[in-house]
Amino acid sequence: MSRIGKKAIAIPAGTTVTCENNFVTVKGPKGELSHQFKNDVVINVSEKEVLVTLPENPTAFSPVYHGTARALLNNMVHGCSEGFKIALEIKGTGYRASLAGTKLTVLAGYSNPVVVDVPKGLTIELPTQTDIVVNGFDKQQVGQFAAHIRGIRPPEPYKGKGIMYKGERIRRKEGKSAK
């Protein structure tokens, strides 16, 4: 049995979790998420916590899926109650970002600016022109959009220019002339 799978998931105040035939719906102040889990696990919902257990006759896949199902459910509860946030920073001369409605415009050293539509359910904050904060209640969607923004101009190892996660360490290389 998975060590992570054994842990109970606490349900915060203001958040409701319902489960019917392993179809789980989580509603909270930030939003609503739902997911159909496989029958390889049993999800028990009480008033204050959710517990993911193995069925009476587990399949060979059940122990493997046990921890994954608990982690997915925990991310749903956390996202609907508190939300997720990923911060990015832009480094480079003339590199910056601006936001107009649901369009994020990134100037990253190309001849034309890169315009990206912000998906529904996500919010973008720009504390400065070189900082981007992606907020949302779906962890997968937040991470995917942050990776998409980073992919516009990934950090390069020679000068350290590009779009990177806040606090990410880029392994620097010496140029040809270094001996």
Disulfide bonds with the S-S distance in Angstrom:
none
